[in-house]
Amino acid sequence: MHQSLTVVLERNARLTGEFTTEPYEVAWAREARWFIRVLDTEGTGTALEVTAQISPDGLHWCDLDEGPTRIEGAGLVSWPSREFGGWLRLKGRVSGDDGAMARVMIYLALKA
């Protein structure tokens, strides 16, 4: 029997500067897929750069081998993470002018 779970890590979050999502324990899963839905942005040239991070214990983190994903403007973006071990989270940065802000939904879909 296949198991799946989708978790909402950020709901209507207003992101500025550097950020990380809450960590999520994923050792049971074989597949993971990130979804970021940018609802709106403020500021000129606003963009997000996000990188998946992994951890053996949920406390100490390193970047997964994937490069950063760059997101500009509203819409939905998705990518898979593979060979991730015990814990996952995203780290990121909102760039742009001094008032740069992105309002987002961040989902993590997992399958056993």
mmCIF file of the C-alpha atoms, coordinates in Angstrom:
data_MODEL
# 
_entry.id   MODEL 
# 
loop_
_atom_site.group_PDB 
_atom_site.id 
_atom_site.type_symbol 
_atom_site.label_atom_id 
_atom_site.label_alt_id 
_atom_site.label_comp_id 
_atom_site.label_asym_id 
_atom_site.label_entity_id 
_atom_site.label_seq_id 
_atom_site.pdbx_PDB_ins_code 
_atom_site.Cartn_x 
_atom_site.Cartn_y 
_atom_site.Cartn_z 
_atom_site.occupancy 
_atom_site.B_iso_or_equiv 
_atom_site.pdbx_formal_charge 
_atom_site.auth_seq_id 
_atom_site.auth_comp_id 
_atom_site.auth_asym_id 
_atom_site.auth_atom_id 
_atom_site.pdbx_PDB_model_num 
ATOM 1   C CA . MET A 1 1   ? 0.000  0.000  0.000   1.00 0.00 ? 1   MET A CA 1 
ATOM 2   C CA . HIS A 1 2   ? 1.374  3.391  -0.995  1.00 0.00 ? 2   HIS A CA 1 
ATOM 3   C CA . GLN A 1 3   ? 1.295  6.226  1.512   1.00 0.00 ? 3   GLN A CA 1 
ATOM 4   C CA . SER A 1 4   ? 1.424  9.919  0.765   1.00 0.00 ? 4   SER A CA 1 
ATOM 5   C CA . LEU A 1 5   ? 1.216  13.137 2.724   1.00 0.00 ? 5   LEU A CA 1 
ATOM 6   C CA . THR A 1 6   ? 1.206  16.802 1.773   1.00 0.00 ? 6   THR A CA 1 
ATOM 7   C CA . VAL A 1 7   ? 2.132  19.323 4.445   1.00 0.00 ? 7   VAL A CA 1 
ATOM 8   C CA . VAL A 1 8   ? 1.753  23.081 4.353   1.00 0.00 ? 8   VAL A CA 1 
ATOM 9   C CA . LEU A 1 9   ? 4.963  24.572 5.743   1.00 0.00 ? 9   LEU A CA 1 
ATOM 10  C CA . GLU A 1 10  ? 4.020  28.218 5.125   1.00 0.00 ? 10  GLU A CA 1 
ATOM 11  C CA . ARG A 1 11  ? 0.495  29.606 4.661   1.00 0.00 ? 11  ARG A CA 1 
ATOM 12  C CA . ASN A 1 12  ? 0.137  33.163 3.369   1.00 0.00 ? 12  ASN A CA 1 
ATOM 13  C CA . ALA A 1 13  ? 3.560  33.946 4.850   1.00 0.00 ? 13  ALA A CA 1 
ATOM 14  C CA . ARG A 1 14  ? 5.022  37.386 4.159   1.00 0.00 ? 14  ARG A CA 1 
ATOM 15  C CA . LEU A 1 15  ? 8.711  36.717 3.517   1.00 0.00 ? 15  LEU A CA 1 
ATOM 16  C CA . THR A 1 16  ? 11.457 39.348 3.546   1.00 0.00 ? 16  THR A CA 1 
ATOM 17  C CA . GLY A 1 17  ? 15.219 38.963 3.611   1.00 0.00 ? 17  GLY A CA 1 
ATOM 18  C CA . GLU A 1 18  ? 16.589 35.551 4.598   1.00 0.00 ? 18  GLU A CA 1 
ATOM 19  C CA . PHE A 1 19  ? 14.276 32.820 5.874   1.00 0.00 ? 19  PHE A CA 1 
ATOM 20  C CA . THR A 1 20  ? 13.986 29.089 6.610   1.00 0.00 ? 20  THR A CA 1 
ATOM 21  C CA . THR A 1 21  ? 10.864 26.951 6.810   1.00 0.00 ? 21  THR A CA 1 
ATOM 22  C CA . GLU A 1 22  ? 10.038 24.743 9.752   1.00 0.00 ? 22  GLU A CA 1 
ATOM 23  C CA . PRO A 1 23  ? 11.883 21.412 9.440   1.00 0.00 ? 23  PRO A CA 1 
ATOM 24  C CA . TYR A 1 24  ? 9.895  18.290 8.612   1.00 0.00 ? 24  TYR A CA 1 
ATOM 25  C CA . GLU A 1 25  ? 10.824 14.684 9.462   1.00 0.00 ? 25  GLU A CA 1 
ATOM 26  C CA . VAL A 1 26  ? 10.767 12.654 6.223   1.00 0.00 ? 26  VAL A CA 1 
ATOM 27  C CA . ALA A 1 27  ? 12.798 9.485  6.887   1.00 0.00 ? 27  ALA A CA 1 
ATOM 28  C CA . TRP A 1 28  ? 9.795  7.291  5.973   1.00 0.00 ? 28  TRP A CA 1 
ATOM 29  C CA . ALA A 1 29  ? 9.415  8.831  2.495   1.00 0.00 ? 29  ALA A CA 1 
ATOM 30  C CA . ARG A 1 30  ? 11.047 7.784  -0.769  1.00 0.00 ? 30  ARG A CA 1 
ATOM 31  C CA . GLU A 1 31  ? 9.959  10.799 -2.777  1.00 0.00 ? 31  GLU A CA 1 
ATOM 32  C CA . ALA A 1 32  ? 9.629  14.477 -1.944  1.00 0.00 ? 32  ALA A CA 1 
ATOM 33  C CA . ARG A 1 33  ? 8.369  17.349 -4.080  1.00 0.00 ? 33  ARG A CA 1 
ATOM 34  C CA . TRP A 1 34  ? 8.362  21.035 -3.167  1.00 0.00 ? 34  TRP A CA 1 
ATOM 35  C CA . PHE A 1 35  ? 5.631  23.437 -4.283  1.00 0.00 ? 35  PHE A CA 1 
ATOM 36  C CA . ILE A 1 36  ? 5.962  27.192 -3.819  1.00 0.00 ? 36  ILE A CA 1 
ATOM 37  C CA . ARG A 1 37  ? 3.004  29.330 -4.756  1.00 0.00 ? 37  ARG A CA 1 
ATOM 38  C CA . VAL A 1 38  ? 3.856  33.019 -4.859  1.00 0.00 ? 38  VAL A CA 1 
ATOM 39  C CA . LEU A 1 39  ? 0.592  34.843 -4.207  1.00 0.00 ? 39  LEU A CA 1 
ATOM 40  C CA . ASP A 1 40  ? 1.959  38.355 -4.704  1.00 0.00 ? 40  ASP A CA 1 
ATOM 41  C CA . THR A 1 41  ? 5.073  40.463 -4.309  1.00 0.00 ? 41  THR A CA 1 
ATOM 42  C CA . GLU A 1 42  ? 5.904  44.009 -3.298  1.00 0.00 ? 42  GLU A CA 1 
ATOM 43  C CA . GLY A 1 43  ? 8.842  46.061 -4.466  1.00 0.00 ? 43  GLY A CA 1 
ATOM 44  C CA . THR A 1 44  ? 10.763 46.392 -7.701  1.00 0.00 ? 44  THR A CA 1 
ATOM 45  C CA . GLY A 1 45  ? 12.657 43.367 -8.998  1.00 0.00 ? 45  GLY A CA 1 
ATOM 46  C CA . THR A 1 46  ? 11.452 41.111 -6.175  1.00 0.00 ? 46  THR A CA 1 
ATOM 47  C CA . ALA A 1 47  ? 12.621 37.503 -6.494  1.00 0.00 ? 47  ALA A CA 1 
ATOM 48  C CA . LEU A 1 48  ? 13.023 34.458 -4.251  1.00 0.00 ? 48  LEU A CA 1 
ATOM 49  C CA . GLU A 1 49  ? 15.982 32.100 -4.243  1.00 0.00 ? 49  GLU A CA 1 
ATOM 50  C CA . VAL A 1 50  ? 15.370 28.875 -2.336  1.00 0.00 ? 50  VAL A CA 1 
ATOM 51  C CA . THR A 1 51  ? 17.517 25.812 -1.611  1.00 0.00 ? 51  THR A CA 1 
ATOM 52  C CA . ALA A 1 52  ? 16.441 22.507 -0.087  1.00 0.00 ? 52  ALA A CA 1 
ATOM 53  C CA . GLN A 1 53  ? 18.386 21.564 3.014   1.00 0.00 ? 53  GLN A CA 1 
ATOM 54  C CA . ILE A 1 54  ? 18.849 18.196 4.733   1.00 0.00 ? 54  ILE A CA 1 
ATOM 55  C CA . SER A 1 55  ? 19.634 17.183 8.293   1.00 0.00 ? 55  SER A CA 1 
ATOM 56  C CA . PRO A 1 56  ? 20.296 13.946 10.177  1.00 0.00 ? 56  PRO A CA 1 
ATOM 57  C CA . ASP A 1 57  ? 18.685 15.272 13.373  1.00 0.00 ? 57  ASP A CA 1 
ATOM 58  C CA . GLY A 1 58  ? 16.544 18.333 12.554  1.00 0.00 ? 58  GLY A CA 1 
ATOM 59  C CA . LEU A 1 59  ? 19.091 20.625 14.234  1.00 0.00 ? 59  LEU A CA 1 
ATOM 60  C CA . HIS A 1 60  ? 22.176 20.803 11.993  1.00 0.00 ? 60  HIS A CA 1 
ATOM 61  C CA . TRP A 1 61  ? 21.703 21.578 8.304   1.00 0.00 ? 61  TRP A CA 1 
ATOM 62  C CA . CYS A 1 62  ? 23.510 21.450 4.969   1.00 0.00 ? 62  CYS A CA 1 
ATOM 63  C CA . ASP A 1 63  ? 22.381 22.187 1.431   1.00 0.00 ? 63  ASP A CA 1 
ATOM 64  C CA . LEU A 1 64  ? 21.123 19.330 -0.696  1.00 0.00 ? 64  LEU A CA 1 
ATOM 65  C CA . ASP A 1 65  ? 23.161 18.915 -3.903  1.00 0.00 ? 65  ASP A CA 1 
ATOM 66  C CA . GLU A 1 66  ? 20.529 20.758 -5.938  1.00 0.00 ? 66  GLU A CA 1 
ATOM 67  C CA . GLY A 1 67  ? 21.283 24.362 -6.857  1.00 0.00 ? 67  GLY A CA 1 
ATOM 68  C CA . PRO A 1 68  ? 19.047 27.210 -5.741  1.00 0.00 ? 68  PRO A CA 1 
ATOM 69  C CA . THR A 1 69  ? 15.688 27.680 -7.446  1.00 0.00 ? 69  THR A CA 1 
ATOM 70  C CA . ARG A 1 70  ? 14.949 31.256 -8.500  1.00 0.00 ? 70  ARG A CA 1 
ATOM 71  C CA . ILE A 1 71  ? 11.349 32.450 -8.578  1.00 0.00 ? 71  ILE A CA 1 
ATOM 72  C CA . GLU A 1 72  ? 10.245 35.763 -10.065 1.00 0.00 ? 72  GLU A CA 1 
ATOM 73  C CA . GLY A 1 73  ? 6.662  36.969 -9.887  1.00 0.00 ? 73  GLY A CA 1 
ATOM 74  C CA . ALA A 1 74  ? 3.409  35.277 -8.921  1.00 0.00 ? 74  ALA A CA 1 
ATOM 75  C CA . GLY A 1 75  ? 2.659  31.677 -9.833  1.00 0.00 ? 75  GLY A CA 1 
ATOM 76  C CA . LEU A 1 76  ? 3.404  28.084 -8.879  1.00 0.00 ? 76  LEU A CA 1 
ATOM 77  C CA . VAL A 1 77  ? 6.844  26.433 -9.046  1.00 0.00 ? 77  VAL A CA 1 
ATOM 78  C CA . SER A 1 78  ? 7.698  22.810 -8.219  1.00 0.00 ? 78  SER A CA 1 
ATOM 79  C CA . TRP A 1 79  ? 10.782 20.560 -8.105  1.00 0.00 ? 79  TRP A CA 1 
ATOM 80  C CA . PRO A 1 80  ? 11.716 17.160 -6.624  1.00 0.00 ? 80  PRO A CA 1 
ATOM 81  C CA . SER A 1 81  ? 14.232 16.400 -3.881  1.00 0.00 ? 81  SER A CA 1 
ATOM 82  C CA . ARG A 1 82  ? 15.960 13.019 -3.868  1.00 0.00 ? 82  ARG A CA 1 
ATOM 83  C CA . GLU A 1 83  ? 18.162 11.056 -1.450  1.00 0.00 ? 83  GLU A CA 1 
ATOM 84  C CA . PHE A 1 84  ? 17.314 13.388 1.392   1.00 0.00 ? 84  PHE A CA 1 
ATOM 85  C CA . GLY A 1 85  ? 17.737 11.333 4.570   1.00 0.00 ? 85  GLY A CA 1 
ATOM 86  C CA . GLY A 1 86  ? 15.882 12.190 7.760   1.00 0.00 ? 86  GLY A CA 1 
ATOM 87  C CA . TRP A 1 87  ? 14.772 15.842 7.669   1.00 0.00 ? 87  TRP A CA 1 
ATOM 88  C CA . LEU A 1 88  ? 13.980 18.496 5.033   1.00 0.00 ? 88  LEU A CA 1 
ATOM 89  C CA . ARG A 1 89  ? 13.468 22.243 5.059   1.00 0.00 ? 89  ARG A CA 1 
ATOM 90  C CA . LEU A 1 90  ? 13.956 25.183 2.702   1.00 0.00 ? 90  LEU A CA 1 
ATOM 91  C CA . LYS A 1 91  ? 16.275 28.114 3.203   1.00 0.00 ? 91  LYS A CA 1 
ATOM 92  C CA . GLY A 1 92  ? 15.857 31.159 1.060   1.00 0.00 ? 92  GLY A CA 1 
ATOM 93  C CA . ARG A 1 93  ? 16.219 34.829 0.449   1.00 0.00 ? 93  ARG A CA 1 
ATOM 94  C CA . VAL A 1 94  ? 13.880 37.483 -0.898  1.00 0.00 ? 94  VAL A CA 1 
ATOM 95  C CA . SER A 1 95  ? 15.806 40.019 -2.960  1.00 0.00 ? 95  SER A CA 1 
ATOM 96  C CA . GLY A 1 96  ? 14.860 43.276 -4.621  1.00 0.00 ? 96  GLY A CA 1 
ATOM 97  C CA . ASP A 1 97  ? 14.578 46.886 -3.519  1.00 0.00 ? 97  ASP A CA 1 
ATOM 98  C CA . ASP A 1 98  ? 14.319 47.902 0.149   1.00 0.00 ? 98  ASP A CA 1 
ATOM 99  C CA . GLY A 1 99  ? 10.610 47.025 0.303   1.00 0.00 ? 99  GLY A CA 1 
ATOM 100 C CA . ALA A 1 100 ? 10.958 43.564 -1.268  1.00 0.00 ? 100 ALA A CA 1 
ATOM 101 C CA . MET A 1 101 ? 8.360  41.121 0.075   1.00 0.00 ? 101 MET A CA 1 
ATOM 102 C CA . ALA A 1 102 ? 6.793  37.922 -1.239  1.00 0.00 ? 102 ALA A CA 1 
ATOM 103 C CA . ARG A 1 103 ? 3.582  36.393 0.119   1.00 0.00 ? 103 ARG A CA 1 
ATOM 104 C CA . VAL A 1 104 ? 3.768  32.620 -0.355  1.00 0.00 ? 104 VAL A CA 1 
ATOM 105 C CA . MET A 1 105 ? 2.330  29.188 0.284   1.00 0.00 ? 105 MET A CA 1 
ATOM 106 C CA . ILE A 1 106 ? 4.971  26.438 0.639   1.00 0.00 ? 106 ILE A CA 1 
ATOM 107 C CA . TYR A 1 107 ? 3.958  22.763 0.418   1.00 0.00 ? 107 TYR A CA 1 
ATOM 108 C CA . LEU A 1 108 ? 5.984  19.562 0.779   1.00 0.00 ? 108 LEU A CA 1 
ATOM 109 C CA . ALA A 1 109 ? 4.452  16.462 -0.851  1.00 0.00 ? 109 ALA A CA 1 
ATOM 110 C CA . LEU A 1 110 ? 5.840  13.086 0.298   1.00 0.00 ? 110 LEU A CA 1 
ATOM 111 C CA . LYS A 1 111 ? 5.341  9.502  -0.900  1.00 0.00 ? 111 LYS A CA 1 
ATOM 112 C CA . ALA A 1 112 ? 6.484  6.225  0.674   1.00 0.00 ? 112 ALA A CA 1 
# 
